[in-house]
Amino acid sequence: METNFHEYKLSCELRGHEDDVRGICVCDNVGIATSSRDRTIRIWTIDPANKYKESTSKILLGHTSFVGPLAWISPNEEFPEGGIVSGGMDTMVLVWDLKSGERVRTLKGHQMQVTGIALDDRDIVSSSVDCTLRRWRNGKSIESWEAHNAAIQAVIKLPSGELVTGSTDTTLKLWRGKTCVHSFVGHTDTVRGLAVMPGLGVISASHDGSIRLWALTGEALMEMVGHTSIVYSVDSHTSGLVVSGSEDCSAKIWKDGACLQSIEHPGCVWDAKFLENGDIVTACSDGIVRIWTAHQDRIADPVERQSYVALLSAYKSSRKRVGGLKLEELPGLEALRVPGTSDGQTKVVREGDNGVAYAWNAREYKWDKIGEVVDGPDDSLKGHPMLGGVEYDYVFDVDIGDGEPIRKLPYNRSDNPYIAADRWLIKENLPLTYRQQIVEFIMENTGQKTFTFDPSFRDPYTGSFAYVPGEPSNKNDMTSKPPTFKHIPKKGMLVFDVAQFDGILKKISEFNNALLSDQVQKHLSLLELEISQLGAVLKILKDTSHYHSSSFADVDVDLLLKLLNFWPLSMIFPAIDILRMMVLHPDGANKLFKHIDGDDALMAMIKRVTASPTIPANILTSLRAITNLFKNSCFHKWLQDHRTEILDAFSSCYTTLNKHVQLAYSTLILNYAVLLIEKKDEEGQSQVLSAALEIVETENLDVDSKFRALVAIGSLMLEGVVMKIAVDFDVGSIAIAAKASSEAKVAEVGAEIDALIK
């Protein structure tokens, strides 16, 4: 190790994402942006002078699947505070204005996942698994071309203005316009990550476990080997240091081809980037963003570092095997309280980070310690194949054809093959259309001819049972039972049960500070004790595993209603979000219901937020909150009694261009359809049918919103009560249009409605 190299240590952790953090973008002196499998982008304002302690987050919501590559737009006249470009699994490229936090452009054109984003002056260049590069200007695709004969995994712009791409075909290509100037050949597997090495050329990260430095002439200058699994990302710094992130749960720091340090993580390191000051940011599959520093004044305090060491130790223990068994699955010492059944019987228990064997001594009626159990040096070869330092029951070589390299597919017999297939396809950046093929491959090669599904499984959108491969579609004798449909009637209520709890509390604190500094509105601010009280409420709501035993005090509901009734209209949406989650909690719902009995605070809130001029955040959160009321039967009569007022208040929502509001409104309508069918409320059913028909006839409607509105229509028609009204409103034309949809579920429910009419 170089004498002038100082080891990197943990500086801070940025917590907020609820799933894998997939990408990092350094936003000049503004901070960093991170993308995640939780479908969000977070903007972090970081202050290195304060050990990054003053970290705040802005959340960008818009992608419908996990988000990957990000690019930073420096402040200009259009984006005075800068902007972000993001690409996702949903095939979209989205452009965000950081001043408003709103999406300003949606770029549609790619047929598959977007894997890379590069900015070329005012143009955006994106790469995709569909093998193409696209150039976007002023929100429109001005050119595209097939740049590789396999999925493109990354694209970067060189200081010279040329582009470089990396692909699953194992090559890099240098582009001048749409002309390929050089192909870089040397990697033996997918090229996953790219970065500029100032003054030298390009560095690449590959599934073959290596990092390579290339001259722009195509010559390989250096190879860095040390990772034991897929290398997903690579970045360079002006100091000459290189950092890489890998499936082997490490970020490695390199200089002149030598690995100077390996930083262990409790999960896969999807991305790693240098800050301008030389600190490193890593994105981990445990959902946490971490900053590492070699500067003594920015190192985290000993307690935080020790906490991280403990977390790392626990993670390693969870992956460790002893005697072919997973350490975390071994019983603790309490298992030795149970007497043995025969002399010499052995039992392996967990003691700290080790597995220890005991034998039952029948004569002395006790367990005698034999010793620590370890896996032999060749155990992995005998029974547990390894991949990326992890043992599995199977590691398959998968040839997916089309000139693609062989892929490694890990699998344990306890896994659900469908979940295993999805995770693997996403990790490998392969189309999800391969899913059934991969599942069949797994089942055939593991001898699992059948797979037992959880009988309680329901599709979260439709409530339908799971599809079981190999089973006939007509299980029942069609002559003995009336025909049944896949999507209608809808059973059960849909809810919005995902929340950014930390973000809610931060936003309330931010608004409260604004009130404190306003002499006119200072009297509306909360006391420190009340802020803490809200924090306790959110902590209860976050811990869903204890909903059966946790409860709220009446003063908690009083405080929430105080915010809803008296805070400025522009500041109440985080309070509505708390209400949305509280009504999903059994005790929270009952406490709130007691408060509105006789003093209808909920209707007052609805009237307040829907009065003109409306605030989009209030409309969205209140729609979701009212929709969640359907979960608890104690609100059903209230919802039925106030049906007309509620539907009238939100009646204009079907015309909005906001996809989240569209989805929330269509879900409200669908829940009302289910409730009013159950209550046999014919008048109410007619009103809900009318609202659902308005939704599906709207242009530029989100697919899920259209689907839910169609399911509501079909469910109401199946009962027969409103069939004639639906036919009079030409529902037949709506059904035919839906049947022609390219979206399978929309086409399916359209066909079901058409069958009902006939």
Residue pairs with C-beta under 8 A, 6 or more apart in sequence:
1 260
1 261
2 255
2 260
5 255
5 260
5 261
5 294
6 294
6 295
7 261
7 294
8 253
8 261
8 263
8 280
8 292
8 293
8 294
9 292
9 293
9 294
9 299
9 300
9 305
10 290
10 291
10 292
10 299
10 300
10 304
10 305
10 308
11 51
11 52
11 279
11 290
11 291
11 292
11 293
11 298
11 299
11 300
12 51
12 52
12 53
12 55
12 290
12 291
12 300
12 304
13 288
13 289
13 290
13 291
13 304
13 308
14 34
14 42
14 44
14 46
14 52
14 55
14 57
14 288
14 289
14 290
14 291
15 287
15 288
15 289
15 502
16 42
16 57
16 59
16 500
16 502
16 503
17 34
17 36
17 38
17 40
17 42
17 287
17 288
17 289
18 36
18 38
18 287
18 498
18 500
19 36
19 37
19 38
19 66
19 287
20 36
20 37
20 38
20 66
20 267
20 268
20 270
20 283
20 284
20 285
20 286
20 287
21 34
21 35
21 36
21 270
21 271
21 283
21 284
21 285
21 287
21 288
21 289
22 35
22 36
22 37
22 66
22 67
22 68
22 270
22 271
22 283
23 34
23 35
23 67
23 68
23 69
23 70
23 270
23 271
23 283
24 32
24 33
24 34
24 70
24 271
24 272
24 273
24 281
24 282
24 283
24 289
25 32
25 33
25 34
25 35
25 70
25 71
25 72
25 84
25 273
26 32
26 72
26 273
26 274
26 275
26 276
26 281
27 33
27 43
27 72
27 82
27 84
28 72
28 74
28 82
30 43
30 45
30 81
30 82
30 98
31 43
31 44
31 45
31 46
32 43
32 44
32 46
32 273
32 275
32 281
32 289
33 41
33 42
33 43
33 44
33 70
33 72
33 84
34 41
34 42
34 44
34 70
34 283
34 289
35 41
35 66
35 67
35 68
35 69
35 70
35 86
36 42
36 66
36 67
36 287
37 66
37 67
38 66
38 287
39 61
39 63
39 64
39 65
39 66
39 67
39 88
40 59
40 60
40 61
40 63
40 67
40 500
41 59
41 60
41 63
41 67
41 70
41 84
41 86
41 96
42 57
42 58
42 59
42 60
43 57
43 58
43 59
43 60
43 84
43 98
43 101
44 55
44 56
44 57
44 289
45 54
45 55
45 56
46 52
46 54
46 55
46 291
47 53
47 54
47 55
48 275
48 277
48 279
48 293
48 298
51 297
51 298
51 299
51 300
52 291
52 298
56 506
57 502
57 503
57 506
58 98
58 101
59 101
59 500
59 503
60 84
60 86
60 96
60 101
60 103
61 660
62 94
62 96
62 103
62 106
62 659
63 86
63 88
63 89
63 90
63 92
63 94
64 88
64 90
64 92
65 88
65 89
65 90
66 88
66 89
66 426
67 86
67 87
67 88
67 89
68 86
68 87
68 88
68 89
68 113
68 114
68 115
69 86
69 87
69 114
69 115
69 116
69 117
69 154
70 84
70 85
70 86
70 87
70 117
71 84
71 85
71 86
71 117
71 118
71 119
71 124
72 82
72 83
72 84
72 119
73 79
73 82
73 83
73 84
73 85
73 95
73 119
74 82
75 81
75 82
79 97
79 98
79 99
80 99
81 97
81 98
81 99
82 98
83 95
83 96
83 97
83 98
83 104
84 95
84 96
84 98
85 93
85 94
85 95
85 96
85 117
85 119
85 124
86 93
86 94
86 96
86 117
87 93
87 94
87 113
87 114
87 115
87 116
87 117
87 126
88 94
88 113
88 114
89 113
89 114
89 426
91 108
91 110
91 111
91 112
91 113
91 114
91 128
92 106
92 107
92 108
92 110
92 114
93 106
93 107
93 110
93 114
93 117
93 124
93 126
93 134
93 136
94 103
94 105
94 106
94 107
95 103
95 104
95 105
95 106
95 107
95 124
95 139
96 102
96 103
96 104
97 104
105 139
107 124
107 126
107 134
107 136
107 139
107 141
109 134
109 136
109 141
109 144
110 126
110 128
110 130
110 132
110 134
111 128
111 130
112 128
112 129
112 130
112 151
112 431
113 128
113 129
113 429
113 431
114 126
114 127
114 128
115 127
115 128
115 129
115 151
115 152
115 153
115 154
115 155
115 429
116 126
116 127
116 152
116 153
116 154
116 155
116 156
116 165
117 124
117 125
117 126
117 127
117 155
118 124
118 125
118 126
118 155
118 156
118 157
118 163
119 125
119 157
120 135
120 157
120 161
120 163
122 137
122 138
123 135
123 136
123 137
123 142
124 135
124 136
124 137
125 133
125 134
125 135
125 136
125 155
125 157
125 163
126 133
126 134
126 136
126 155
127 133
127 147
127 152
127 153
127 154
127 155
127 165
128 134
128 151
128 152
129 151
129 152
129 429
129 430
129 431
130 151
131 146
131 147
131 148
131 149
131 150
131 151
131 152
131 167
132 144
132 145
132 146
132 147
132 152
133 144
133 145
133 147
133 152
133 155
133 163
133 165
133 175
134 141
134 143
134 144
135 141
135 142
135 143
135 144
136 142
143 178
145 178
147 165
147 167
147 173
147 175
147 180
148 165
148 167
148 168
148 169
148 171
148 173
149 169
149 403
150 167
150 168
150 169
150 402
150 403
150 404
151 167
151 168
151 190
151 429
151 430
152 165
152 166
152 167
152 168
153 166
153 167
153 168
153 190
153 191
153 192
153 193
153 429
154 165
154 166
154 191
154 192
154 193
154 194
155 163
155 164
155 165
155 166
155 194
156 163
156 164
156 194
156 195
156 196
156 202
157 163
158 164
158 174
158 196
158 202
158 216
159 196
159 198
160 216
162 174
162 175
162 176
162 181
163 174
163 175
164 172
164 173
164 174
164 175
164 194
164 202
165 172
165 173
165 175
165 194
166 172
166 190
166 191
166 192
166 193
166 194
166 204
167 173
167 190
167 191
168 190
168 191
168 404
168 405
168 429
169 403
169 404
170 185
170 187
170 188
170 189
170 190
170 191
170 206
170 405
171 183
171 184
171 185
171 187
171 191
172 183
172 184
172 191
172 194
172 202
172 204
172 214
173 180
173 182
173 183
173 184
174 180
174 181
174 182
174 183
174 184
174 216
174 218
175 181
182 216
182 217
182 218
183 218
184 202
184 204
184 214
184 218
184 220
185 218
186 212
186 214
186 220
187 204
187 206
187 208
187 210
187 212
188 206
188 208
188 405
189 206
189 207
189 208
189 405
190 206
190 207
190 208
190 405
190 428
190 429
191 204
191 205
191 206
192 205
192 206
192 207
192 230
192 231
192 232
192 233
193 204
193 205
193 231
193 232
193 233
193 234
193 244
193 245
194 202
194 203
194 204
194 205
194 234
195 202
195 203
195 234
195 235
195 236
196 202
196 203
196 236
197 203
197 213
197 236
197 242
198 236
198 238
200 213
200 215
200 221
201 213
201 214
201 215
201 216
201 221
202 213
202 214
202 216
203 211
203 212
203 213
203 214
203 234
203 236
203 242
204 211
204 212
204 214
204 234
205 211
205 231
205 232
205 233
205 234
205 244
205 245
206 212
206 230
206 231
207 230
207 231
207 405
209 225
209 227
209 228
209 229
209 230
209 231
209 246
210 223
210 224
210 225
210 227
210 231
211 223
211 224
211 225
211 227
211 231
211 234
211 242
211 244
211 254
212 220
212 222
212 223
212 224
213 220
213 221
213 222
213 223
213 224
213 257
214 220
214 221
215 221
222 257
223 257
224 242
224 244
224 254
224 257
224 259
226 252
226 259
226 262
227 244
227 246
227 248
227 250
227 252
228 246
228 248
228 388
228 389
229 246
229 247
229 248
229 387
229 388
229 389
230 246
230 247
230 248
230 388
231 244
231 245
231 246
231 247
232 245
232 246
232 247
232 268
232 269
232 270
232 271
233 244
233 245
233 269
233 270
233 271
233 272
233 273
234 242
234 243
234 244
234 245
234 272
235 242
235 243
235 244
235 272
235 273
235 274
236 242
236 243
236 274
237 243
237 274
237 278
239 278
240 255
240 256
241 253
241 254
241 255
241 260
241 274
241 278
242 253
242 254
242 255
243 251
243 252
243 253
243 254
243 272
243 273
243 274
243 280
244 251
244 252
244 254
244 272
245 251
245 269
245 270
245 271
245 272
245 282
245 283
246 252
246 268
246 269
247 268
247 269
247 388
247 427
248 388
248 389
249 264
249 265
249 266
249 267
249 268
249 269
249 315
249 388
249 389
250 262
250 263
250 264
250 265
250 269
251 262
251 263
251 265
251 269
251 272
251 280
251 282
251 292
252 259
252 261
252 262
252 263
253 259
253 260
253 261
253 262
253 263
253 280
254 260
263 280
263 282
263 292
264 312
265 282
265 284
265 286
265 290
265 312
266 284
266 286
266 311
266 312
266 314
266 315
267 284
267 285
267 286
267 315
268 284
268 285
269 282
269 283
269 284
269 285
270 283
270 284
270 285
271 282
271 283
272 280
272 281
272 282
272 283
273 280
273 281
274 280
274 281
275 281
275 291
277 295
278 293
278 294
278 295
279 291
279 292
279 293
279 294
279 295
279 298
280 291
280 292
280 293
281 289
281 290
281 291
281 292
282 289
282 290
282 292
283 289
284 290
286 315
293 299
299 305
300 308
313 353
316 353
317 327
317 328
317 353
318 326
318 327
318 328
319 326
319 390
320 326
320 327
320 328
320 353
321 327
321 375
321 379
321 384
321 391
322 330
322 348
322 354
322 355
322 372
322 373
322 374
322 375
323 348
323 355
323 357
323 373
323 374
323 375
324 375
324 379
324 383
324 384
325 348
325 355
327 350
327 353
327 354
327 355
328 350
330 348
330 349
330 350
330 355
331 347
331 349
331 350
332 349
332 350
333 349
333 350
333 351
335 347
335 349
336 347
336 349
336 358
336 367
339 360
339 365
340 347
340 360
340 362
340 367
341 360
342 360
342 362
343 360
343 361
343 362
343 363
344 359
344 360
344 362
345 359
345 360
346 357
346 358
346 359
346 360
346 370
347 357
347 358
347 359
347 360
347 367
348 355
348 356
348 357
348 358
348 373
349 355
349 356
349 358
350 356
354 372
354 373
355 372
355 373
356 369
356 370
356 371
356 372
356 373
357 369
357 370
357 371
357 372
357 373
358 367
358 368
358 369
358 370
359 367
359 368
359 370
360 366
360 367
360 368
361 367
361 368
375 384
380 386
380 391
384 391
384 392
384 393
385 391
385 392
385 394
385 395
386 392
386 395
387 395
387 408
387 410
390 410
392 410
392 411
392 412
393 411
393 412
393 413
393 446
394 410
394 411
394 412
394 413
394 445
394 446
395 408
395 409
395 410
395 411
396 408
396 409
396 410
396 411
396 441
396 442
396 445
397 406
397 407
397 408
397 409
398 406
398 407
398 408
398 409
398 438
398 441
399 406
400 407
400 430
400 434
407 428
407 430
409 424
409 438
409 441
409 442
410 424
411 417
411 420
411 442
411 446
413 446
413 448
416 451
417 439
417 442
417 443
417 448
417 451
418 435
418 439
418 451
420 442
421 434
421 435
421 438
421 439
421 442
422 432
422 435
424 430
424 438
425 431
425 432
425 434
425 435
425 438
426 432
436 469
439 469
440 469
442 448
443 449
443 450
443 451
450 470
451 468
451 469
453 466
453 468
454 466
457 465
457 466
458 464
458 465
458 492
459 465
459 466
460 494
461 494
461 704
461 707
461 708
461 745
462 486
462 487
462 490
462 711
462 745
463 490
463 491
463 492
464 486
464 487
476 484
483 755
485 714
485 718
485 752
485 755
486 748
486 749
486 752
487 711
487 714
487 745
487 748
487 749
487 752
488 711
488 714
488 715
488 717
488 718
488 749
488 752
488 753
489 674
489 677
489 714
489 715
489 718
489 719
490 670
490 673
490 674
490 711
490 712
490 715
491 674
492 674
493 630
493 631
493 671
493 674
493 675
494 627
494 667
494 670
494 671
494 708
495 584
495 627
495 628
495 630
495 631
496 580
496 624
496 627
496 628
496 664
496 667
497 581
497 584
497 628
499 541
499 542
499 577
499 580
499 581
501 538
501 539
501 541
501 542
501 581
504 538
504 574
504 577
504 578
505 531
505 534
505 535
505 538
505 574
507 574
508 526
508 531
508 534
508 563
508 574
508 575
509 531
511 567
511 571
511 574
512 525
512 526
512 531
514 571
515 521
515 522
515 524
515 525
515 567
515 568
515 571
516 522
516 525
521 568
524 566
524 567
524 568
526 534
530 559
533 555
533 556
533 559
534 559
534 560
534 578
536 556
537 552
537 556
537 560
537 578
537 582
538 578
540 546
540 550
540 552
540 585
541 578
541 581
541 582
541 585
541 588
543 550
547 585
547 586
548 586
550 585
550 587
551 587
552 582
552 585
552 587
552 588
552 591
554 591
554 595
556 591
557 582
557 588
557 591
557 592
557 595
558 595
560 575
560 578
560 579
560 582
561 595
561 601
563 572
563 575
564 572
564 575
564 576
564 579
564 601
564 605
564 608
565 601
565 604
565 605
567 575
569 608
569 609
569 615
569 618
570 615
572 609
572 618
573 615
573 617
573 618
573 620
573 621
574 621
576 605
576 609
576 618
576 621
576 622
576 625
577 621
577 624
577 625
579 592
579 605
579 625
580 621
580 624
580 625
580 628
581 588
581 628
582 588
582 589
582 592
583 589
583 592
583 625
583 628
583 629
583 631
583 632
583 635
584 628
584 631
584 632
586 632
589 629
589 631
589 632
589 634
589 635
590 632
590 634
593 632
593 634
593 635
593 638
595 601
596 602
596 638
602 626
602 629
602 638
603 642
603 645
605 622
606 622
606 626
606 645
606 646
606 649
606 650
607 649
609 615
609 618
609 619
609 622
610 619
610 622
610 649
610 650
616 658
616 661
619 650
619 653
619 661
620 658
620 660
620 661
620 664
623 650
623 653
623 661
623 664
623 665
623 668
624 664
626 639
626 646
626 668
627 664
627 667
627 668
627 671
629 635
629 638
629 639
630 636
630 639
630 671
630 672
630 674
630 675
636 675
636 679
639 646
639 672
639 675
640 675
640 676
640 679
640 681
640 684
643 672
643 676
643 681
643 684
643 687
644 687
646 668
647 672
647 687
647 688
647 691
650 665
650 668
651 691
653 661
653 662
653 664
653 665
654 662
654 665
654 666
654 691
654 694
654 695
654 698
655 698
656 662
656 665
657 700
659 702
659 705
662 695
662 698
662 701
662 702
662 705
663 702
663 704
663 705
663 708
665 695
665 705
666 692
666 695
666 704
666 705
666 706
666 708
666 709
666 712
667 708
669 688
669 691
669 692
669 695
669 708
669 709
669 712
670 692
670 708
670 709
670 711
670 712
670 715
672 684
672 688
672 712
673 685
673 688
673 689
673 692
673 712
673 715
673 716
674 715
676 684
676 685
676 688
677 685
677 715
677 716
677 719
682 721
682 722
685 716
685 719
685 721
685 722
686 722
686 725
688 712
688 716
689 712
689 713
689 716
689 722
689 725
689 726
689 729
690 729
692 709
692 710
692 712
692 713
692 716
693 713
693 726
693 729
693 731
693 734
695 701
695 705
695 706
695 709
696 706
696 709
696 710
696 713
696 734
696 738
697 734
703 743
703 746
706 738
706 746
707 743
707 745
707 746
707 749
710 734
710 738
710 746
710 749
710 750
710 753
711 749
713 726
713 731
713 734
713 753
714 749
714 752
714 753
714 756
716 722
716 726
717 723
717 726
717 731
717 753
717 756
717 757
718 756
723 756
727 757
731 753
731 757
732 754
732 757
734 750
734 753
735 750
735 751
735 753
735 754
735 757
736 750
736 754
737 750
738 746
738 747
738 749
738 750
738 751
738 753
739 747
739 750
739 751
739 754
740 747
740 750
741 747
741 750
